[in-house]
Amino acid sequence: MAMRKKKSRKDPSKDSFYRKTAIGDLLLRFLIKNKLTNKDFAEFLGVDESYISLITRGRRIPQKISFLRRLSQATGIHLDILQEAVLSDIRNLKEASLSKES
């Protein structure tokens, strides 16, 4: 299946709808660079469009290794880089939740 290219995408750094995560940033930069839509990329990966949207907006952190492998194969981003991004995001979330409790 060929993925269609999208003309442009809104800059997420200027939108409070996005929360900064390492994995979301990696995926979003890939999509922007390749002018791909969430929908087309999600169909290519065999996941729901909303899942890709949640990841790029920093609302979900994918943790299943099977998904990270597919993401690595589809994007060309090395699996180790994706795993480190996920671990970093999880550490940051834990730190944020601990600081809220104090």
C-alpha positions in Angstrom: 0.0 0.0 0.0 1.4 3.4 -1.0 1.1 6.2 1.6 -0.3 9.5 0.4 1.6 12.7 1.2 -0.1 15.6 2.9 0.7 19.2 1.8 1.4 20.8 5.2 1.0 20.3 9.0 0.5 22.8 11.8 3.6 23.5 13.8 3.0 21.7 17.1 5.3 23.9 19.1 2.8 26.7 18.7 -0.2 24.7 19.9 -1.1 23.9 23.5 -3.0 20.8 22.2 0.4 19.1 22.1 2.4 17.9 25.1 6.1 17.4 24.5 7.3 13.8 24.6 10.4 12.3 23.0 8.5 9.5 21.2 5.8 11.9 20.0 8.4 14.3 18.8 10.3 11.7 16.8 7.1 10.4 15.2 5.8 13.9 14.4 9.1 15.0 12.9 9.0 11.9 10.7 5.5 12.6 9.5 6.2 16.2 8.8 9.4 15.5 7.0 7.7 12.9 4.8 4.4 14.9 4.5 2.4 12.0 5.7 -1.0 12.1 7.4 -1.8 10.3 10.6 -4.5 8.4 8.8 -2.2 7.1 6.0 0.6 6.2 8.4 -1.8 4.5 10.8 -3.3 2.4 7.9 0.2 1.5 6.9 1.0 0.3 10.4 -2.4 -1.4 10.9 -3.4 0.8 13.9 -6.2 3.3 14.5 -5.6 6.9 13.3 -6.4 8.1 16.8 -3.6 6.1 18.3 -1.0 7.8 16.0 -2.6 11.2 16.9 -2.4 10.5 20.6 1.3 9.6 20.3 2.2 12.7 18.3 0.3 14.9 20.7 2.1 13.4 23.7 -1.1 11.8 25.1 0.1 8.2 24.8 3.4 6.5 25.1 3.6 3.3 23.2 5.2 0.6 25.3 4.6 -2.7 23.4 7.9 -3.8 21.8 5.9 -5.3 18.8 4.5 -1.8 18.0 7.9 -0.2 18.5 9.5 -2.7 16.1 6.8 -1.9 13.4 7.4 1.8 14.0 11.1 1.3 13.6 10.7 -0.6 10.4 8.2 2.0 9.0 10.2 5.1 9.9 13.8 3.9 9.7 14.4 5.1 13.2 16.5 2.6 15.0 14.7 0.5 17.7 17.1 1.5 20.4 16.4 5.2 19.8 12.6 4.6 20.0 13.0 2.5 23.2 15.2 5.2 24.8 12.6 7.8 23.9 9.9 5.8 25.5 12.0 5.2 28.7 12.8 8.9 28.9 9.1 9.8 28.6 8.1 7.3 31.3 10.8 8.7 33.6 9.6 12.2 32.9 6.0 11.3 33.7 7.0 9.6 36.9 9.1 12.6 38.0 6.2 15.0 37.1 3.7 12.9 39.1 6.1 12.8 42.1 6.6 16.5 42.1 2.8 17.1 42.0 2.4 14.9 45.1 5.0 16.9 47.1 
